Amino acid sequence: MDIYLILAFLFIAISVMIWVFLTFSVHGFERYQATFTEQTESKLENLFLFIDAKRVFILNVITLLVLPVTIYLLTQSTFYVILSVLALLILPKFFFLRLEAQRKLKFVHGLPDALAQIASGMSAGQTFTSAMETMVNETRGPISQEFSLVLREQRLGKSLAEALDNLAERVQAEELDLVVTATQIANEVGGNLSEIFRRLSDTLRRKMEMEGKIKALTSQGVLQGWVVGMLPFFIILALYFVDRENISPIFSNLLGWIFLGIIFINEFIGGMMIRKIVNIDI
């Protein structure tokens, strides 16, 4: 009788534990899905990429399930499995940051030509809105997409100042902040807006030319930073294939993981210092 009672209690306890685990797992998965989908959808909208965020989430989950298992079957190493999981968790954010940076760069590089085109239209007698609409119809890429959104916001009832503020908030570029500030001051105080845009266009072109020269001069330092930063990992990888017996303890005991953590921290600090040195603001 006592044995049956104990077994019954064990069955109930195990059932409750399984239920709690599954409940928290389902809620955690749902929260992760909601957060991932919401952030991805917002970023895709800002990038003007019309892709279903739910499909991106499904692809991310499938990759998280398949790739670590494949890596473990190929290498039989827990270390590479952990690295793959961390990489898969970081890569989507890095990918979107990369896309945002490229889009911002294309926008900034196209801004001088857009300003010159708007200035030419205003000199020919067009209003600022009509000149901007002409520029949108004749250009492609981020410039056309962002300024077309400004025009749509105006049609929906927003003022020009509000639409330009939203544009500056979306793009987050110093060059565009100059344009928005100059436009708002000219609308409030008065002035030759076409001449202001023409001067801004020339100023931005000179700024980009100077930035290009600085980037060319500092490219050697950036390359050296990458080589020095990746050298320890290449050495560890080479030793793992050449002398696996002596390098394996690094991945199999606590002291080795501590050393790897110290290496990552030092590499991160060194990379930030090199980036600070070669990053010259104009």
Secondary structure, 3 states (H helix, E strand, C coil): CHHHHHHHHHHHHHHHHHHHHHHHHHHHHHHHHHHHHHHHHHHHHHCCCCCCHHHHHHHHHHHHHHHHHHHHHHHCCHHHHHHHHHHHHHHHHHHHHHHHHHHHHHHHHHHHHHHHHHHHHHHCCCCHHHHHHHHHHHCCCHHHHHHHHHHHHHHCCCCHHHHHHHHHHHHCCHHHHHHHHHHHHHHHHCCCHHHHHHHHHHHHHHHHHHHHHHHHHHHHHHHHHHHHHHHHHHHHHHHHHHCHHHHCHHHHCHHHHHHHHHHHHHHHHHHHHHHHHHCCCC
